[in-house]
Amino acid sequence: MMIGIPRERKLLEGRIALTPKAVAELVANHHVVLIETNAGLKSGYYNSDYLAVGGQIVQNLTDVYRAELVVKVKEPVIEEINLLRKNQILFCYLHLAANPDVLKALLRQHVTALAFETLTVNGHLPLLAPMSAIAGQLAVHLSAQYLQQINGGAGVLLGGVMGTAKGRVVVLGAGVAGNHAALMASALGAEVYVLDKSQEALNHLKRQNSSIFTALFSEEALAALLPQTDVVIGAVLIKGANAPRLLTKNLQALLAKGRIIVDIAIDQGGCVEDIQATDWQQPTYWRNDIGYIAVTNLPGAVPRTSAQALSEVILPYVQNIARGELSHDAILQSAIAVKDGKIVHPALI
Ligand SMILES: NC(=O)c1ccc[n+]([C@@H]2O[C@H](COP(=O)([O-])OP(=O)(O)OC[C@H]3O[C@@H](n4cnc5c(N)ncnc54)[C@H](O)[C@@H]3O)[C@@H](O)[C@H]2O)c1
């Protein structure tokens, strides 16, 4: 099969979907892999690295989209959507519940689009997990940075020092992103609370670090924590659907001045009421003295790590699609969002 890998168009996005190591394996299986020129540069991979393993460098997007299968990182931009054609397969993060315009465009183009974030194996989302892990860690890095007075924050050091209180971090969601955020915040010395609707998820986290406080989610429990909280990190997910709006405007108003909200779930519309998506050029905006961070492509800032992690997990599925297994592979089918102009994934209907 002919496989195309475009350069990502999203602002300051540095990832490439497949590393040279992965391309080498596809070429060994007799596939033709077209890579848009310089697509790997921000992840530290040069055209020469791809040429060395048998990939072909092409000069523009039109040439990449000649491929039968396009593998990329983020949802396609309009320039890419216009190049998609009937029966072509697109495999990437799509987050269509939060991107109705992209959904409509994919239906119009009659492509088969598979979303990394809904591919399900035994109830888990293996193609979302590594990026959630990275996003969880980065959420803590960012909040620590924007808590600094020089960046508009309350001037709180998350870990505190002798004679001072520790900073308090509240994490909503004890899944992959929530786990990584909680463990990172705890490692920095913060006092960490995690709320989730699943006792099993909370128990799993508690087994890893017993100093983290956990509780079943309720608005009352959250309201009681917020007046003394320095950072809230939203990391809940309902697979394929819009995120539940857990942090209402009333709850946000309970935070003191200069505190930070990071909504990792912004790619699924956000779990913070009225939050606006941001980007890496300007990750934060301030409203009523609260800093809001809602970058939809957090892992794009650490593309070397992210591209390696992503490429590793998607490669087996790219191989299966390229072998023509899409029509009879139940795991691949769990990722199909749209096909032949129709919505397939139940969360989008
Ligand atoms: N912004 C980014 O760059 C970026 C990157 C990666 C992942 N994400 C997003 O991070 C979010 C979390 O992903 P994940 O992989 O950690 O998901 P996950 O499925 O591992 O965990 C989600 C958790 O949310 C909990 N939850 C769901 N609804 C809830 C509710 N109403 N109340 C309390 N808890 C609830 C679930 O029980 C689960 O434990 C997703 O929206 C994902 O798309 C964003």
The ligand as an SDF file (V2000), in Angstrom:
LIG
                    3D

 44 48  0  0  0  0  0  0  0  0999 V2000
   -4.8800   18.5460   25.5020 N   0  0  0  0  0  0  0  0  0  0  0  0
   -4.0980   17.6060   25.0330 C   0  0  0  0  0  0  0  0  0  0  0  0
   -3.1060   17.8480   24.3640 O   0  0  0  0  0  0  0  0  0  0  0  0
   -4.4060   16.1700   25.3610 C   0  0  0  0  0  0  0  0  0  0  0  0
   -3.4510   15.1620   25.1330 C   0  0  0  0  0  0  0  0  0  0  0  0
   -3.7740   13.8470   25.4830 C   0  0  0  0  0  0  0  0  0  0  0  0
   -5.0270   13.5590   26.0440 C   0  0  0  0  0  0  0  0  0  0  0  0
   -5.9180   14.5700   26.2140 N   0  0  0  0  0  0  0  0  0  0  0  0
   -7.2440   14.3740   26.7980 C   0  0  0  0  0  0  0  0  0  0  0  0
   -7.1370   14.1140   28.1910 O   0  0  0  0  0  0  0  0  0  0  0  0
   -8.4000   13.5610   28.6080 C   0  0  0  0  0  0  0  0  0  0  0  0
   -8.1560   12.3910   29.5460 C   0  0  0  0  0  0  0  0  0  0  0  0
   -7.6430   11.3010   28.8070 O   0  0  0  0  0  0  0  0  0  0  0  0
   -7.2090    9.9380   29.5250 P   0  0  0  0  0  0  0  0  0  0  0  0
   -6.4790    9.1420   28.5130 O   0  0  0  0  0  0  0  0  0  0  0  0
   -6.5720   10.2310   30.8180 O   0  0  0  0  0  0  0  0  0  0  0  0
   -8.6410    9.2630   29.7690 O   0  0  0  0  0  0  0  0  0  0  0  0
   -8.9420    8.0030   30.6930 P   0  0  0  0  0  0  0  0  0  0  0  0
  -10.0880    7.3020   30.0620 O   0  0  0  0  0  0  0  0  0  0  0  0
   -7.7100    7.2360   30.9980 O   0  0  0  0  0  0  0  0  0  0  0  0
   -9.4280    8.6640   32.0770 O   0  0  0  0  0  0  0  0  0  0  0  0
  -10.5710    9.4480   32.1520 C   0  0  0  0  0  0  0  0  0  0  0  0
  -11.0920    9.3840   33.5670 C   0  0  0  0  0  0  0  0  0  0  0  0
  -12.2170   10.3020   33.6490 O   0  0  0  0  0  0  0  0  0  0  0  0
  -13.1310    9.7440   34.5760 C   0  0  0  0  0  0  0  0  0  0  0  0
  -14.4340   10.3910   34.3900 N   0  0  0  0  0  0  0  0  0  0  0  0
  -15.2150   10.3900   33.2860 C   0  0  0  0  0  0  0  0  0  0  0  0
  -16.3390   11.0970   33.5080 N   0  0  0  0  0  0  0  0  0  0  0  0
  -16.2560   11.5640   34.7840 C   0  0  0  0  0  0  0  0  0  0  0  0
  -17.1130   12.3470   35.6100 C   0  0  0  0  0  0  0  0  0  0  0  0
  -18.2970   12.7990   35.1470 N   0  0  0  0  0  0  0  0  0  0  0  0
  -16.7210   12.6150   36.8660 N   0  0  0  0  0  0  0  0  0  0  0  0
  -15.5400   12.1580   37.3440 C   0  0  0  0  0  0  0  0  0  0  0  0
  -14.6880   11.4010   36.6200 N   0  0  0  0  0  0  0  0  0  0  0  0
  -15.0340   11.1040   35.3650 C   0  0  0  0  0  0  0  0  0  0  0  0
  -13.1360    8.2550   34.2250 C   0  0  0  0  0  0  0  0  0  0  0  0
  -13.6650    7.4640   35.2840 O   0  0  0  0  0  0  0  0  0  0  0  0
  -11.6360    7.9930   33.9800 C   0  0  0  0  0  0  0  0  0  0  0  0
  -10.9790    7.5270   35.1280 O   0  0  0  0  0  0  0  0  0  0  0  0
   -9.1300   13.2180   27.3060 C   0  0  0  0  0  0  0  0  0  0  0  0
  -10.0630   14.2040   26.9820 O   0  0  0  0  0  0  0  0  0  0  0  0
   -8.0330   13.2040   26.2800 C   0  0  0  0  0  0  0  0  0  0  0  0
   -8.4950   13.4020   24.9660 O   0  0  0  0  0  0  0  0  0  0  0  0
   -5.6250   15.8570   25.8790 C   0  0  0  0  0  0  0  0  0  0  0  0
  1  2  1  0
  2  3  2  0
  2  4  1  0
  4  5  1  0
  4 44  2  0
  5  6  2  0
  6  7  1  0
  7  8  2  0
  8  9  1  0
  8 44  1  0
  9 10  1  0
  9 42  1  0
 10 11  1  0
 11 12  1  0
 11 40  1  0
 12 13  1  0
 13 14  1  0
 14 15  2  0
 14 16  1  0
 14 17  1  0
 17 18  1  0
 18 19  2  0
 18 20  1  0
 18 21  1  0
 21 22  1  0
 22 23  1  0
 23 24  1  0
 23 38  1  0
 24 25  1  0
 25 26  1  0
 25 36  1  0
 26 27  1  0
 26 35  1  0
 27 28  2  0
 28 29  1  0
 29 30  1  0
 29 35  2  0
 30 31  1  0
 30 32  2  0
 32 33  1  0
 33 34  2  0
 34 35  1  0
 36 37  1  0
 36 38  1  0
 38 39  1  0
 40 41  1  0
 40 42  1  0
 42 43  1  0
M  CHG  2   8   1  16  -1
M  END
$$$$
